[in-house]
Amino acid sequence: MPVSISVVVITFNEERNIARCLESVRNVADEIVVVDSFSTDRTKEICLSFGCRFVEHPFEGHIEQKNYALTQAAHYHVLSLDADEALSPDLEQAVLAAKSNWQADAYSMNRLTNYCGKWIHHSGWYPDTKVRLFDRSKATWGGENPHDKIILSKGAKLQHLQGDLLHYSYYSVSQHLGQINRFTDASSKALIRDGKTVSLPMVILKPAFRFFRAYILKRGFMDGPEGFIISVSSAVSVYYKYVKLYMHNKQVNRGS
């Protein structure tokens, strides 16, 4: 039976991306809710021009912000996107079909990432399946900040939609490296909070394996120079996360 869909998006200084995201959901949304953590650029102006309901809320973490955004939706059926994501035409049609004949509790979709102007089909970045369309009474955001994911209720029925969720990730390598530093701050703090430890040999071996996995096992070499850069950056991300954990634990042990 047909359902009404609330599109929810969280933002902070997304003037570069948000219009593309909102334009892609015009035909599927019965309402668009944007939860913003006090942007200082034109994000609010752009969102209001699309007729969005714009809610400002302090940012406490990706998971927390996305769960708060769900509470702001008027409808139980939700399409949750990041500001740098957009529906491809095929995915838009698939969402419309699901909307007119809702048969599952949640729907997954493949995410295709654009890196510095190139679409990445390997390197462990595709198909990168995500659950983005769901009945919010049977789903919640969980995972480990900043790597959030939808957690479905026990017994929830999941189906897969055709078409790609287009992800415009990084416009430059320097932007990517800056994001790595910020994200590994969050992920290492999560490991520290959970009482995790890591040995120095593993600080070395984990990044090495990540590069091998991305570039060889996941065929990053087929993505050209960008595949090599992504594979190296992925290894650097793992290194940063675990070296931050290692140094924190070393300081704690020294002080005890």
N, C-alpha and C positions, 0 to 999 in steps of 0.2 A: 504494500500500500504506500502511497506517496507520503513523504515526511518533509518537515521544514528543517532547514540546516542553518545553524549559526557558524559563521567563519570566525575563528579567533586567532589573533596574531599578537605577539609581544614585540615591543620595539624599544630601541634607544638609539637616537641619532641615525635613523635609517632613511634619510631623504634620498639617498642614491638608489635604494632598492624598492621602497614601499609601494610606489605607484604601479610598478610592474606586477607586484604581488596582488594588489587589490584589483587591478584591471583583469587579471586572469580568473578571478572568482566572481565577477559581476553576475554571470548568468546562473551560478549555482547557489548563491547566498540569499537567504531570506533576511538575514541581518549580518553585519560585519562589526565585530567588537575588537578594538585595538586597546591593549593594556600597555601603557607606556611608562617607563621609569624616568620621567622628567627630561625628555630630550631638549637640547639647546639649539637644534637646527630646525629645518622646515618640516619635520615629520608630522607634527600636529596639524599644520596648515594643509598638507597634502591629504592626510587622512580625512579631515573634515570636508574637503572638496569632493570626496567620494561618498559622503553621507554616512561615514562610520560613527558608531558610538565610541567616543574616545575617553578612556578611563586612565587616570594617572595613579600609579601605585609604586611605593618604594620597592626596589629590586633586592631580594634576599637570596637569590639563586635561580638558575634556570628552571629547576623542577618546581620550586615554590611559586615562581611567577606564572608558570603555565597552569598549575593547579588553581591558582587564584583566578586566572583568566577563564577557566571553565565555569567557575561560580558566577561569572558575569553574563554567561550565555543565556538567552531567553529560551532556547530550544534544547532538547536533550540530545539531538543528533548534531554532532559537531565536526567540522573540518578545521583542524588545527595546523597552521602553517607558520614557518619562520618568515621573517620579513624578506630574506634573500631567496625565498622559494616562490615558484609560480607553477600553475597547472599547464601542462602541454595541451594542445587541442585534443589529442586522443584521450588524455586523462580527464579533461573537462567533460567529454562525452560519456566517459565511464562513470564519473561521479553523478552526472545527470541521470544516467540509467539506474544507478543504485538508489538515487533519491526518489525516483518514480516507482521503484519496486524494491523496497528495502527488505533484504532477506537474511542478513547477518547481524551480529552485534558490533562487528568492526571490520574495516577493510584496509588491507595493506596495498602498497604501491611501490614501484621501483623508483629510486631517486638517481638522476643523472646529473653529475656535477660539472660545471664549467670552471676551469682553472686557468686564469690569465688568458681568457679568450678561447681556450680549447676544451671541447667536450671530452671527458675522460671515461673510457669504456673498460679499463682494466685497473691495475695498481691496487686492487682491493677496494676500489671506490664505486664499483658498479657490479651488481644491481643495487646494493645498499638499500635493501627493502625496509620500508618504514610503515608503521601504522599511523595514519593521519586522519582517517574518517571513522567515527565510532559513536556509539551510544554512551554518553558520559556517565550514565548510571551504572555502567558495567566496565568502566575503565578509569585509570588514574595515571598521572605522570609519576614515574619513579626512575630508578637507575642511580647513577652517581654523577653529581655535578662535575663538569658541565655537560656530561654525555647523558642526557635525559632520554627516556624511552617510555612508551605506553605499556602499562601493566594491565592485562585484562583479568576480569573476574574469572574464577574457576568455572569451567564449562562454557565460557563464551565462544560463540561461533565466529570464526574468522574466514573471510574470503579475500581473494586478490583481484585488484583492478588492473586492466590493461592501460598502457600509456605511461609516460614518465613524469615524475615530479622534478621540475627543472630547478637546480640549485646553483645559484650564482655565487660561488664561495669566496674566491679571492681575485682581486684585480691586479695584484702584484705579489712578488715573492716576499717583499718586505712586510706587506700586510699579513701574509701567512705566518711569517716568523714572529711578528708581534702577537698574533692570536695564539700561537703555540706557547709563548711565555705566559700569557694570561690564563690559558686553559690548564697548563700544567701546574700553575699556582693552585688552582681550584682542585684539580685531581689529586695532587700530592697532599693537600690539606685533608681531603676525604680519606686518603690512606692513613694519614697520621691519626685522624679522629677514630678510625677503626682499629688502631693499634697494630698496623702492619709494619713489617720490617723487611729489609732487603740487604743482601750481602754485596760487597764490592764486586766480586766476579759477576754477579747477576746484573749489576749496573752496566757492565760492559757487554755481557752476552745478550741481554734482552734487546737492546737496540740493534745489535748485529743481526739477530734473527729477524727482527721486524723488517730490516732492509731486504734481507734475502727473501722473506715471504712476499713483500710487496713487489719487488722488482723481478724476481724469478718465478716463484710459485704462482703469484697473481698476475704475471705477465705484464708488469709495468713497462718493460722494454718496448712493448707494442704501442705505448702512448707517446713514444718519441722522447725528446728532451724533457718535456713536462713530466713524463712518467719517472724519469730518473730523479728530477727535483722533488717530486712527491714522495718517492721512496726514501730519499735521504731525509726529507723533512719529517716523515713518519718516524724514522729511526731517532732523529733529534728529539722529537716529542716524547718518545719513550725514555730516552736518556735524561731529559730534563725532569720528567716526573719522578723517576727513581733516584736520581742524584739528589734532588731536593729532599726526598724522603730519607735517603741515607745520611745526608749532612744533618738533618734535624735530629735523627736518632743518635747520631754521633755526639752532637752537642748536649743532648739530654743525658746520655750516659756519662759524658765527661763531667757534667754538673752534679751527678748523683753520688 
